[in-house]
Amino acid sequence: MTSRPQARRRVTLERLTYALTLKSAARLGGAFKKNPAGRQLVIVLRIPFGSDLDEYVAAATILVATTGSLAGYEISSPKLGSRGGIDCELIHSQLKSRHSILVIWPSEYELPREIDLAADRVVDVGVVRAFHLVAAAKEFAGQNIDVEDARRMLEHPPSEVFAAFRAGRPAAEVLARLASVRKELERPIVEASPSLDELVGYGEAKTWGLALARDIESWRNGTIDWGDVDRGLLLSGAPGTGKTMFAGALARTCDARLVATSVARWQSAGHLDDTLKAMRKSFEEASANRPSILFIDEFDGIADRSRIAGTVHETYWAQVINFLLELIDGHDRLEGVVVIGATNYPEGIDPALLRPGRIDRHIQISLPDTEERKHLARSYFGAHLSGAELNAISAATEGLTGASFLKASRDAKRAARLAGKPVSLADVMSALPPTRKITGGERRTIAIHEAGHAVVGVRLGVGLLDKVAVPWEVRAGQPLGFAHFEVDEGQPMERQGCLDRIALLLAGRAAEEVVIGSAFDGAGDAEGCDLHKASDLATRMEVQLGMGEGLGYFNLTSVEQRDRFRRSNPG
């Protein structure tokens, strides 16, 4: 038999319950069938994602010791390292013996090829069911509990169930304790959030979220399998567009637990091994509270391996990314957890994280349009405002995010409370970021710049010109002017079309030189400016799209990669 400590055999309610789930899986694996003399059987029992490996190993030890049909089996399992690694030395050693083996394997890790080849069967151990808990309670404490009570208990994480279930404690009291703890945990996260129906300006993300809520309800009712539910989403958008608010609203609408974390929070835990432990803890918390939404903010903080190759940080990030991939792949086999990564820079995500079965859907949250800003104004400032006042607020907030509305609503309502009256248009305007007027020579320069974009875009037929505008005053974060074209992004790209787009991007600066005789800083004052976009498109044409002088190919998937490529290849 195994050389594991005898203390592992101490019988507890938790271990007896797990032993019953293992028994069912071992039976499916053929462990109870008559074994031909001299043949070694190897059966891998893969335990549920996020489970305590040591507790399942102890449960397996109890099962083998108390079940005559399994008397010839040894128990084996890998050793988990503090840095997220896994040591299979014990399993390899036992595979060389002549004993039959039950291998207890954690679902978060891929089964090594050697063990997979040796295994006669690999069986996924089911989650704890009500009848397992009923039978274990009877055997452990001689206590009879109703199957329906057991089912309600198991709506909570198993660790909480076994903590609350003391020998002799009535089932009603166990349920009351579990309900009170769950209520305290969930109140500040989910109940304080709006529902998806109350959100405005989320477009495709809202549609996806409402469909997800329906699917999760169908999964709860047993009418669809978890494999038919979307389990991963990359949510991108400018800072302040409400990605965190969306996650809270989604959890509330799905009646799911929100587990919110960030890459920065994982890294703040300490060194590499602490970071990996923090990552595992987030996934374990989500799996223990399913259905759940695991929201990972600053997802681009997980470095793209192609961007850090050859740097001093390559080894560190390789381990972090590989461990995250293992966790997400384990999540793919887990029912009840939806992973949402949020980022301001989707192009910086490692492509391996976005492959099918992982974070394979991407939705961008845009800035609210005119009608959405009216709706936001009505929601945040009050339905008593007139149509004309809502129009004025919508016009004044062009280019601002939903977060700007939230902050302004707090300030406007505070001013209205002090004055003892409802929120007025003046309160709202004074709560918005301060404005500055665009007049004189600056206004003429901006108008010429935007007119250049418009004239060239129309002449080349780049798209349908929707609007050209230079506002009389702007707030922080709003554009000084714009020429907006509606472009069909679904059409295949061809060389002349790309050149036309570059001409459109450079037309503002060209107009300044032709009309004024000098160029100003508007074409190149920040990331995402005209010159940056034109350079990026030209770079892609030359080294990715086969539209340059040569046919070489470089996999440049991010803004940073293209910038670095241009610095090292000025030609």
C-alpha positions as CSV (number, residue, x, y, z in Angstrom):
1,M,0.0,0.0,0.0
2,T,1.0,3.7,-0.2
3,S,3.5,5.1,2.3
4,R,1.3,8.2,3.1
5,P,1.0,9.1,6.8
6,Q,-1.6,7.2,8.8
7,A,-3.1,10.6,9.9
8,R,-4.5,10.9,6.4
9,R,-7.0,8.1,7.3
10,R,-8.7,10.1,10.1
11,V,-12.4,9.9,9.2
12,T,-14.3,13.2,8.7
13,L,-17.6,14.0,7.2
14,E,-15.8,15.8,4.3
15,R,-13.6,12.8,3.5
16,L,-16.5,10.3,3.8
17,T,-18.5,12.4,1.3
18,Y,-15.6,12.7,-1.1
19,A,-14.9,9.0,-0.8
20,L,-18.5,8.3,-2.1
21,T,-17.9,10.5,-5.2
22,L,-14.5,8.7,-5.7
23,K,-16.2,5.3,-5.4
24,S,-18.7,6.1,-8.2
25,A,-15.9,7.3,-10.4
26,A,-13.7,4.2,-9.6
27,R,-16.6,2.0,-10.5
28,L,-16.9,3.7,-13.9
29,G,-13.2,3.2,-14.4
30,G,-13.5,-0.6,-13.9
31,A,-11.8,-0.8,-10.5
32,F,-14.5,-3.1,-9.1
33,K,-14.3,-5.6,-12.0
34,K,-12.5,-8.8,-11.5
35,N,-8.8,-8.2,-12.3
36,P,-7.0,-10.9,-14.2
37,A,-4.2,-12.4,-12.1
38,G,-0.9,-10.5,-12.4
39,R,-2.3,-7.5,-14.4
40,Q,-1.6,-4.0,-13.1
41,L,-4.5,-1.6,-13.5
42,V,-4.0,2.2,-13.6
43,I,-7.1,4.3,-13.1
44,V,-6.8,8.1,-13.0
45,L,-9.6,9.9,-11.1
46,R,-9.6,13.5,-12.0
47,I,-11.2,15.5,-9.2
48,P,-13.3,18.7,-9.7
49,F,-11.5,22.0,-10.5
50,G,-10.5,23.9,-7.4
51,S,-10.8,20.9,-5.0
52,D,-8.5,20.3,-2.1
53,L,-6.1,17.6,-3.4
54,D,-5.0,16.5,0.0
55,E,-8.6,15.9,1.2
56,Y,-9.4,13.8,-1.8
57,V,-6.2,11.7,-1.3
58,A,-7.2,11.2,2.3
59,A,-10.7,10.2,1.1
60,A,-9.3,7.7,-1.4
61,T,-7.1,6.2,1.4
62,I,-10.2,5.7,3.5
63,L,-12.1,4.3,0.5
64,V,-9.4,1.7,-0.3
65,A,-9.0,0.7,3.4
66,T,-12.7,0.1,3.9
67,T,-13.7,-1.5,0.6
68,G,-12.6,-5.1,0.1
69,S,-12.9,-5.0,-3.7
70,L,-10.2,-2.2,-3.8
71,A,-7.8,-3.9,-1.3
72,G,-5.2,-4.4,-4.0
73,Y,-4.9,-0.8,-5.0
74,E,-2.3,1.8,-4.0
75,I,-3.2,5.5,-3.9
76,S,-1.0,8.0,-5.7
77,S,-1.1,11.7,-6.6
78,P,1.2,14.5,-7.7
79,K,2.9,16.9,-5.4
80,L,1.9,20.5,-6.0
81,G,4.6,23.1,-5.7
82,S,4.2,26.6,-4.2
83,R,5.1,28.2,-7.5
84,G,2.3,26.4,-9.4
85,G,4.5,23.5,-10.6
86,I,3.7,19.8,-10.3
87,D,5.9,16.9,-9.3
88,C,4.9,13.4,-10.5
89,E,7.9,11.5,-9.1
90,L,5.8,9.4,-6.7
91,I,3.4,8.3,-9.5
92,H,6.3,7.4,-11.8
93,S,7.8,5.3,-9.1
94,Q,4.6,3.5,-8.4
95,L,4.0,2.8,-12.1
96,K,7.2,0.7,-12.0
97,S,5.7,-1.6,-9.3
98,R,3.2,-4.4,-9.9
99,H,0.4,-2.9,-7.8
100,S,-2.8,-1.5,-9.3
101,I,-3.0,2.2,-8.7
102,L,-5.7,4.8,-8.3
103,V,-4.2,8.1,-9.3
104,I,-5.9,11.2,-7.8
105,W,-5.4,14.0,-10.3
106,P,-6.2,17.8,-10.0
107,S,-8.2,19.1,-13.0
108,E,-6.3,22.3,-13.2
109,Y,-3.3,20.5,-14.7
110,E,-3.0,18.6,-18.0
111,L,-2.3,14.9,-17.5
112,P,1.4,14.2,-18.5
113,R,1.7,12.0,-21.6
114,E,3.5,9.2,-19.7
115,I,0.7,8.9,-17.2
116,D,-2.0,9.1,-19.9
117,L,-0.3,6.3,-21.8
118,A,-0.1,4.1,-18.6
119,A,-3.7,4.7,-17.6
120,D,-6.4,2.1,-18.4
121,R,-9.1,4.7,-17.8
122,V,-9.3,8.4,-17.0
123,V,-12.5,9.3,-15.2
124,D,-13.8,12.8,-14.1
125,V,-15.0,12.6,-10.5
126,G,-18.4,14.2,-10.2
127,V,-19.2,17.0,-7.8
128,V,-20.7,16.2,-4.5
129,R,-24.4,15.3,-4.9
130,A,-27.2,15.4,-2.3
131,F,-27.3,11.6,-1.8
132,H,-23.5,11.6,-1.1
133,L,-24.0,14.0,1.7
134,V,-27.0,12.2,3.1
135,A,-25.2,8.8,3.1
136,A,-22.0,10.4,4.6
137,A,-23.9,12.1,7.4
138,K,-25.6,8.8,8.3
139,E,-22.3,7.0,8.5
140,F,-20.3,9.7,10.2
141,A,-22.8,10.9,12.8
142,G,-25.8,8.6,12.6
143,Q,-27.7,11.6,11.5
144,N,-30.6,11.5,9.1
145,I,-31.0,14.5,6.8
146,D,-33.6,15.1,4.1
147,V,-32.4,14.9,0.5
148,E,-33.9,18.3,-0.3
149,D,-32.1,19.9,2.7
150,A,-28.8,18.3,1.4
151,R,-29.5,19.7,-2.1
152,R,-30.0,23.2,-0.6
153,M,-26.8,22.9,1.4
154,L,-24.8,22.0,-1.7
155,E,-25.8,25.3,-3.4
156,H,-23.0,26.7,-1.2
157,P,-19.3,25.9,-1.5
158,P,-18.4,22.5,-0.1
159,S,-15.8,24.0,2.3
160,E,-18.6,26.2,3.8
161,V,-21.0,23.2,4.0
162,F,-18.5,21.0,5.9
163,A,-17.6,23.9,8.2
164,A,-21.2,24.6,9.1
165,F,-22.2,20.9,9.4
166,R,-21.3,19.8,12.9
167,A,-22.3,16.4,14.3
168,G,-25.8,16.7,15.8
169,R,-26.5,20.1,14.4
170,P,-30.0,20.2,12.9
171,A,-30.2,20.7,9.1
172,A,-32.3,23.8,9.5
173,E,-29.6,25.5,11.6
174,V,-26.9,24.5,9.1
175,L,-28.9,26.0,6.2
176,A,-29.6,29.2,8.3
177,R,-25.8,29.6,8.9
178,L,-24.9,29.1,5.3
179,A,-27.6,31.6,4.1
180,S,-26.5,34.3,6.5
181,V,-22.8,34.0,5.5
182,R,-23.7,34.0,1.7
183,K,-25.9,37.1,2.2
184,E,-23.1,39.0,4.0
185,L,-20.6,38.0,1.2
186,E,-22.8,39.0,-1.7
187,R,-24.5,42.2,-0.5
188,P,-21.7,44.8,-1.2
189,I,-20.9,43.4,-4.6
190,V,-24.0,42.3,-6.5
191,E,-27.0,43.9,-4.8
192,A,-25.4,47.4,-5.0
193,S,-25.0,47.1,-8.8
194,P,-27.7,47.9,-11.4
195,S,-29.1,45.2,-13.6
196,L,-28.2,44.9,-17.2
197,D,-31.7,46.2,-18.1
198,E,-30.9,49.4,-16.3
199,L,-27.6,50.0,-18.2
200,V,-27.4,52.3,-21.2
201,G,-24.7,52.5,-23.8
202,Y,-23.4,49.0,-23.7
203,G,-24.7,47.8,-27.1
204,E,-23.4,44.3,-28.0
205,A,-22.1,43.7,-24.5
206,K,-25.5,44.2,-23.0
207,T,-27.1,41.9,-25.6
208,W,-24.5,39.2,-24.9
209,G,-25.0,39.6,-21.1
210,L,-28.8,39.2,-21.3
211,A,-28.3,36.1,-23.5
212,L,-25.8,34.7,-21.0
213,A,-28.3,35.2,-18.1
214,R,-30.9,33.2,-20.0
215,D,-28.4,30.4,-20.7
216,I,-27.3,30.2,-17.1
217,E,-30.9,30.0,-16.0
218,S,-31.4,27.1,-18.6
219,W,-28.3,25.4,-17.2
220,R,-29.6,25.7,-13.7
221,N,-32.8,24.1,-14.8
222,G,-30.9,21.3,-16.5
223,T,-32.3,22.1,-20.0
224,I,-28.8,22.8,-21.5
225,D,-25.2,21.6,-20.8
226,W,-22.6,24.0,-19.5
227,G,-20.7,23.4,-22.8
228,D,-23.4,25.3,-24.6
229,V,-22.8,28.4,-22.4
230,D,-20.3,31.2,-23.3
231,R,-17.6,31.0,-20.7
232,G,-15.1,33.7,-21.7
233,L,-15.2,37.3,-22.7
234,L,-12.6,40.0,-23.4
235,L,-14.2,43.4,-22.6
236,S,-12.3,46.5,-23.9
237,G,-12.9,50.2,-24.0
238,A,-11.4,53.5,-23.0
239,P,-11.0,54.2,-19.3
240,G,-14.3,55.2,-17.7
241,T,-16.5,53.4,-20.1
242,G,-17.9,51.2,-17.3
243,K,-16.3,47.8,-17.7
244,T,-16.4,47.1,-13.9
245,M,-20.0,48.4,-13.7
246,F,-20.9,46.0,-16.5
247,A,-19.4,43.0,-14.6
248,G,-21.4,43.9,-11.5
249,A,-24.6,44.3,-13.5
250,L,-24.0,41.0,-15.3
251,A,-23.5,39.1,-12.0
252,R,-26.7,40.6,-10.6
253,T,-28.7,39.8,-13.7
254,C,-27.3,36.2,-13.8
255,D,-27.9,35.8,-10.0
256,A,-24.3,34.8,-9.8
257,R,-21.4,35.6,-7.4
258,L,-19.0,38.3,-8.7
259,V,-15.4,37.5,-7.9
260,A,-13.5,40.7,-8.9
261,T,-9.7,40.9,-9.1
262,S,-7.0,42.4,-11.3
263,V,-3.6,41.5,-12.6
264,A,-2.1,44.3,-10.4
265,R,-3.7,42.7,-7.3
266,W,-2.2,39.4,-8.2
267,Q,1.2,40.9,-8.6
268,S,0.9,42.9,-5.3
269,A,0.8,39.6,-3.4
270,G,4.7,39.5,-3.6
271,H,7.2,37.4,-5.5
272,L,6.4,35.0,-8.3
273,D,5.2,32.2,-6.1
274,D,2.9,34.6,-4.2
275,T,1.5,35.9,-7.6
276,L,0.7,32.3,-8.7
277,K,-1.0,31.5,-5.4
278,A,-3.1,34.7,-5.7
279,M,-4.1,33.7,-9.2
280,R,-5.1,30.2,-8.1
281,K,-7.1,31.6,-5.1
282,S,-9.2,33.8,-7.4
283,F,-10.1,30.8,-9.6
284,E,-10.8,28.6,-6.6
285,E,-13.1,31.3,-5.1
286,A,-15.0,31.5,-8.4
287,S,-15.3,27.7,-8.7
288,A,-16.4,27.4,-5.0
289,N,-19.2,30.0,-5.5
290,R,-20.6,28.9,-8.9
291,P,-22.4,30.2,-10.8
292,S,-20.0,33.0,-10.7
293,I,-18.5,35.8,-12.8
294,L,-14.7,35.9,-12.4
295,F,-13.8,39.5,-13.5
296,I,-10.1,40.2,-14.1
297,D,-9.3,43.9,-14.6
298,E,-6.2,45.2,-16.3
299,F,-6.0,42.0,-18.3
300,D,-3.3,43.4,-20.6
301,G,-1.1,43.5,-17.5
302,I,-0.4,39.8,-18.4
303,A,2.5,40.5,-20.8
304,D,2.3,39.2,-24.4
305,R,5.2,36.7,-24.6
306,S,6.3,38.0,-28.0
307,R,6.8,41.5,-26.5
308,I,9.0,40.4,-23.7
309,A,11.0,37.7,-25.5
310,G,14.7,38.1,-24.8
311,T,14.2,40.5,-21.9
312,V,15.2,39.9,-18.3
313,H,11.5,39.4,-17.4
314,E,10.9,36.6,-20.0
315,T,11.2,33.7,-17.5
316,Y,8.9,35.4,-14.9
317,W,6.1,36.2,-17.4
318,A,6.4,32.8,-19.2
319,Q,5.5,31.1,-15.9
320,V,2.7,33.5,-15.1
321,I,1.1,33.1,-18.6
322,N,1.5,29.3,-18.6
323,F,-0.1,29.1,-15.2
324,L,-3.0,31.3,-16.3
325,L,-3.5,29.2,-19.3
326,E,-3.7,26.1,-17.1
327,L,-6.2,27.8,-14.9
328,I,-8.4,28.9,-17.8
329,D,-8.2,25.5,-19.4
330,G,-9.2,23.9,-16.1
331,H,-12.1,26.4,-16.0
332,D,-13.1,25.1,-19.4
333,R,-13.8,21.7,-17.8
334,L,-15.6,23.4,-14.9
335,E,-19.3,24.1,-14.8
336,G,-20.6,27.4,-13.6
337,V,-17.8,29.9,-14.0
338,V,-17.6,32.7,-16.6
339,V,-14.3,34.5,-17.0
340,I,-14.3,38.2,-18.1
341,G,-11.0,40.0,-18.8
342,A,-11.2,43.8,-19.0
343,T,-8.6,45.9,-20.8
344,N,-8.0,49.4,-22.3
345,Y,-5.5,47.8,-24.7
346,P,-6.9,44.6,-26.3
347,E,-4.0,44.5,-28.8
348,G,-1.6,43.8,-25.9
349,I,-3.1,40.5,-24.9
350,D,-1.1,37.3,-25.5
351,P,-2.9,35.5,-28.4
352,A,-2.8,32.2,-26.6
353,L,-5.3,33.6,-24.0
354,L,-7.8,34.4,-26.8
355,R,-7.9,31.0,-28.5
356,P,-11.2,29.1,-28.8
357,G,-12.2,27.6,-25.4
358,R,-10.5,30.4,-23.5
359,I,-11.3,34.1,-23.6
360,D,-12.5,33.7,-27.2
361,R,-15.1,36.5,-27.6
362,H,-14.1,40.2,-27.7
363,I,-16.6,43.0,-27.3
364,Q,-15.6,46.7,-27.3
365,I,-17.6,49.2,-25.3
366,S,-17.7,52.5,-27.2
367,L,-18.4,56.0,-25.9
368,P,-22.1,56.8,-25.6
369,D,-23.7,58.3,-28.7
370,T,-26.2,61.3,-28.7
371,E,-29.3,59.3,-27.7
372,E,-27.4,57.2,-25.1
373,R,-26.1,60.4,-23.5
374,K,-29.7,61.7,-23.3
375,H,-30.7,58.5,-21.6
376,L,-27.7,58.7,-19.2
377,A,-28.7,62.3,-18.4
378,R,-32.2,61.3,-17.6
379,S,-31.0,58.4,-15.4
380,Y,-28.3,60.3,-13.5
381,F,-29.8,63.8,-13.2
382,G,-33.6,63.1,-13.1
383,A,-36.6,62.5,-15.3
384,H,-37.9,65.9,-14.5
385,L,-35.5,67.6,-17.0
386,S,-37.1,68.8,-20.2
387,G,-36.3,67.6,-23.7
388,A,-34.4,70.8,-24.4
389,E,-32.3,70.4,-21.2
390,L,-31.5,66.8,-22.1
391,N,-30.4,67.9,-25.6
392,A,-28.2,70.6,-24.0
393,I,-26.6,68.0,-21.7
394,S,-26.1,65.5,-24.5
395,A,-24.3,68.2,-26.6
396,A,-22.1,69.3,-23.7
397,T,-21.0,65.7,-22.9
398,E,-19.9,64.5,-26.3
399,G,-16.8,62.4,-25.9
400,L,-17.3,61.9,-22.2
401,T,-17.6,58.4,-20.7
402,G,-20.3,56.9,-18.4
403,A,-17.9,57.4,-15.5
404,S,-18.0,61.1,-16.2
405,F,-21.8,61.1,-15.9
406,L,-21.6,59.2,-12.6
407,K,-19.1,61.7,-11.1
408,A,-21.1,64.7,-12.4
409,S,-24.3,63.3,-11.0
410,R,-22.9,63.2,-7.5
411,D,-21.7,66.8,-7.7
412,A,-24.9,68.1,-9.2
413,K,-27.1,66.3,-6.7
414,R,-25.0,67.6,-3.8
415,A,-25.4,71.2,-5.1
416,A,-29.1,70.7,-5.5
417,R,-29.5,69.3,-1.9
418,L,-27.7,72.3,-0.5
419,A,-30.0,74.6,-2.4
420,G,-33.1,72.5,-1.3
421,K,-34.3,72.0,-4.9
422,P,-34.3,69.4,-7.7
423,V,-31.2,69.1,-10.0
424,S,-31.3,71.9,-12.6
425,L,-29.5,72.3,-15.9
426,A,-27.2,74.9,-14.2
427,D,-26.2,72.3,-11.6
428,V,-25.4,69.8,-14.2
429,M,-23.3,72.2,-16.3
430,S,-21.3,73.3,-13.3
431,A,-20.6,69.7,-12.3
432,L,-19.2,68.8,-15.7
433,P,-15.4,69.2,-16.4
434,P,-14.6,72.9,-17.0
435,T,-14.7,74.2,-20.6
436,R,-12.3,76.3,-22.6
437,K,-13.4,78.2,-25.7
438,I,-11.9,77.6,-29.2
439,T,-11.6,81.0,-30.9
440,G,-9.4,83.1,-33.1
441,G,-6.4,81.6,-34.9
442,E,-6.7,78.2,-33.0
443,R,-10.3,77.8,-34.3
444,R,-9.3,78.6,-37.9
445,T,-6.3,76.1,-37.7
446,I,-8.5,73.3,-36.4
447,A,-11.2,74.1,-39.0
448,I,-8.7,73.9,-41.8
449,H,-7.3,70.7,-40.5
450,E,-10.7,69.0,-40.3
451,A,-11.7,70.4,-43.7
452,G,-8.6,68.8,-45.1
453,H,-9.7,65.4,-43.8
454,A,-13.2,65.9,-45.2
455,V,-12.2,67.0,-48.7
456,V,-9.6,64.3,-49.3
457,G,-11.9,61.6,-47.8
458,V,-14.8,62.6,-50.0
459,R,-12.6,62.9,-53.1
460,L,-11.1,59.5,-52.6
461,G,-14.4,57.8,-51.6
462,V,-13.0,56.4,-48.4
463,G,-16.5,56.4,-46.8
464,L,-19.6,58.4,-46.3
465,L,-18.9,61.8,-44.7
466,D,-21.2,62.0,-41.6
467,K,-20.2,65.1,-39.9
468,V,-17.4,67.8,-39.8
469,A,-17.4,69.9,-36.6
470,V,-15.3,72.3,-34.5
471,P,-17.1,73.0,-31.2
472,W,-17.1,76.5,-29.7
473,E,-15.9,75.1,-26.4
474,V,-14.6,71.8,-25.2
475,R,-14.1,70.0,-21.9
476,A,-11.2,67.8,-20.9
477,G,-11.2,64.6,-22.8
478,Q,-13.3,65.9,-25.7
479,P,-11.9,66.3,-29.2
480,L,-11.1,69.8,-30.5
481,G,-12.7,68.9,-33.8
482,F,-13.5,66.0,-36.0
483,A,-14.4,64.8,-39.5
484,H,-16.3,61.6,-39.1
485,F,-16.7,59.1,-42.0
486,E,-18.8,56.0,-41.9
487,V,-16.6,53.2,-43.3
488,D,-17.6,49.6,-44.1
489,E,-15.0,47.7,-42.0
490,G,-16.3,44.4,-43.3
491,Q,-14.9,44.8,-46.8
492,P,-11.6,43.1,-47.8
493,M,-8.6,45.4,-47.6
494,E,-6.8,46.1,-50.9
495,R,-3.6,48.2,-51.5
496,Q,-5.2,51.3,-53.0
497,G,-7.8,51.4,-50.3
498,C,-5.1,51.3,-47.6
499,L,-3.2,54.1,-49.4
500,D,-6.4,56.1,-49.6
501,R,-6.9,55.8,-45.8
502,I,-3.3,56.9,-45.2
503,A,-4.0,59.9,-47.4
504,L,-7.2,60.7,-45.4
505,L,-5.2,60.5,-42.2
506,L,-2.4,62.8,-43.5
507,A,-4.9,65.3,-45.1
508,G,-5.3,67.4,-42.0
509,R,-1.7,68.2,-41.7
510,A,-1.4,68.7,-45.5
511,A,-4.2,71.2,-45.4
512,E,-2.4,73.2,-42.7
513,E,0.7,73.4,-44.9
514,V,-1.2,74.3,-48.1
515,V,-3.5,76.9,-46.6
516,I,-1.5,78.3,-43.7
517,G,2.0,77.6,-44.9
518,S,3.0,75.7,-41.7
519,A,2.2,72.5,-39.9
520,F,0.9,72.4,-36.3
521,D,1.0,69.7,-33.6
522,G,-2.6,68.4,-34.1
523,A,-1.5,65.5,-36.3
524,G,1.0,64.1,-33.8
525,D,0.3,65.1,-30.3
526,A,-0.5,61.7,-28.7
527,E,-0.9,58.0,-29.2
528,G,-3.8,57.4,-31.6
529,C,-3.2,60.6,-33.5
530,D,-3.2,60.9,-37.3
531,L,0.5,60.3,-37.8
532,H,0.4,57.3,-35.5
533,K,-2.5,55.7,-37.2
534,A,-1.0,56.3,-40.7
535,S,2.4,54.9,-39.6
536,D,0.7,51.8,-38.1
537,L,-1.2,51.1,-41.3
538,A,1.8,51.7,-43.5
539,T,3.9,49.3,-41.3
540,R,1.2,46.6,-41.6
541,M,1.1,47.0,-45.4
542,E,4.8,46.6,-45.6
543,V,5.5,43.7,-43.3
544,Q,2.2,41.9,-42.8
545,L,-0.3,42.4,-45.6
546,G,2.0,41.8,-48.6
547,M,1.3,45.3,-50.0
548,G,4.9,46.6,-49.8
549,E,8.0,46.2,-51.9
550,G,8.8,42.8,-50.4
551,L,6.8,39.8,-49.3
552,G,8.3,39.3,-45.8
553,Y,6.1,38.7,-42.9
554,F,6.4,39.7,-39.2
555,N,3.7,38.9,-36.6
556,L,3.2,42.4,-35.2
557,T,-0.1,42.2,-33.3
558,S,0.2,45.2,-31.0
559,V,0.9,49.0,-31.1
560,E,4.1,48.5,-29.0
561,Q,5.4,45.8,-31.4
562,R,4.9,48.0,-34.4
563,D,6.6,50.9,-32.7
564,R,9.6,48.8,-31.7
565,F,9.8,47.4,-35.2
566,R,9.9,50.9,-36.7
567,R,12.6,51.9,-34.3
568,S,14.8,49.0,-35.2
569,N,14.0,49.1,-38.9
570,P,13.9,52.9,-39.8
571,G,13.9,52.0,-43.6
